[in-house]
Amino acid sequence: MSAAREYKEVIAGIAAAAEALRERDRVRAAALNRELVRLAEAMAHAEERAALTRLGVELHWEAALEALWVESWMQLRPRPGPDRRADPAAIDALDAEVEARAAEIQDATRRRFGLPRR
């Protein structure tokens, strides 16, 4: 085999390896792009959910303050901030807890003033 022929075979092997790497990179880039889109959608959903939760908590807090306003002996404090240690996966349970506590306050104030329960 001549040196020129051997050189051409080595170059062809390198070119094939480079093309295989480019194809692998294209496939990986497409997969990463799909993952990026999925993560962006998940982030948008999480941001919407967080905003709804904040709104719900704020509305319940205001309703509780309004219901307890007549209890002049009670010292009402500012709404506490979010618990940064809370598990985001437990958001449904935490929202349900807020709903339950708000309902308890409303029921307690209705009973105190003889108003019918809802």
ROTITOR-266764 format. One record per residue (C-alpha): x, y, z; residue in one letter. Coordinates in steps of 0.5 Angstrom, whole numbers, plus 2048, in hexadecimal, padded with zeros to 3 digits. Layout:
BEGIN
PT   X   Y   Z code
PT   X   Y   Z    A
...
//
This chain:
BEGIN
PT   X   Y   Z code
PT 800 800 800    M
PT 803 807 7FE    S
PT 803 80C 803    A
PT 7FE 811 7FF    A
PT 7F9 80B 800    R
PT 7FA 80A 807    E
PT 7FA 812 808    Y
PT 7F3 812 805    K
PT 7F1 80C 809    E
PT 7F3 80F 80F    V
PT 7F0 816 80D    I
PT 7E9 812 80B    A
PT 7E9 80F 812    G
PT 7EA 816 815    I
PT 7E4 819 811    A
PT 7E0 813 813    A
PT 7E1 814 81A    A
PT 7E0 81B 81A    A
PT 7D9 81B 816    E
PT 7D7 815 81B    A
PT 7D9 81A 821    L
PT 7D5 820 81D    R
PT 7CF 81B 81C    E
PT 7CF 819 823    R
PT 7D0 821 825    D
PT 7C9 822 821    R
PT 7C5 81D 824    V
PT 7C8 81F 82B    R
PT 7C6 826 82A    A
PT 7BF 825 827    A
PT 7BE 821 82E    A
PT 7C0 826 832    L
PT 7BC 82B 82E    N
PT 7B6 827 830    R
PT 7B8 827 837    E
PT 7B9 82E 837    L
PT 7B2 82F 834    V
PT 7AF 82A 839    R
PT 7B3 82E 83F    L
PT 7B0 835 83D    A
PT 7A9 832 83D    E
PT 7AA 82F 844    A
PT 7AD 836 846    M
PT 7A7 83A 843    A
PT 7A2 835 846    H
PT 7A6 835 84D    A
PT 7A6 83D 84D    E
PT 79E 83D 84B    E
PT 79D 838 851    R
PT 7A1 83C 856    A
PT 79D 843 854    A
PT 797 83F 855    L
PT 799 83D 85C    T
PT 79B 844 85E    R
PT 795 847 85C    L
PT 791 841 85F    G
PT 795 842 866    V
PT 794 84A 865    E
PT 78D 84A 864    L
PT 78C 845 86A    H
PT 790 849 86E    W
PT 78C 84F 86D    E
PT 786 84B 86E    A
PT 788 849 875    A
PT 78A 850 877    L
PT 784 853 875    E
PT 780 84D 879    A
PT 784 84E 87F    L
PT 784 856 87F    W
PT 77F 856 884    V
PT 783 852 889    E
PT 786 858 88C    S
PT 78A 854 891    W
PT 78E 850 88C    M
PT 794 853 889    Q
PT 794 852 882    L
PT 79B 851 87F    R
PT 79E 852 878    P
PT 79D 84C 873    R
PT 7A3 848 874    P
PT 7A7 847 86E    G
PT 7A8 840 86A    P
PT 7AC 83B 86D    D
PT 7B2 83A 868    R
PT 7B3 833 86B    R
PT 7AC 830 869    A
PT 7AC 82B 864    D
PT 7AA 82D 85D    P
PT 7A7 826 85C    A
PT 7A2 827 862    A
PT 79F 82D 85F    I
PT 798 82A 85E    D
PT 798 828 866    A
PT 79A 82F 868    L
PT 795 832 864    D
PT 790 82E 867    A
PT 792 82F 86E    E
PT 792 837 86C    V
PT 78B 835 86A    E
PT 789 831 870    A
PT 78C 836 875    R
PT 788 83C 872    A
PT 782 838 872    A
PT 783 837 879    E
PT 784 83E 87B    I
PT 77D 840 877    Q
PT 779 83B 87A    D
PT 77C 83D 881    A
PT 77A 844 880    T
PT 773 842 87D    R
PT 772 83E 883    R
PT 774 844 888    R
PT 76F 849 885    F
PT 76A 844 884    G
PT 76A 844 87C    L
PT 768 83E 878    P
PT 76E 83A 875    R
PT 76F 83A 86E    R
//
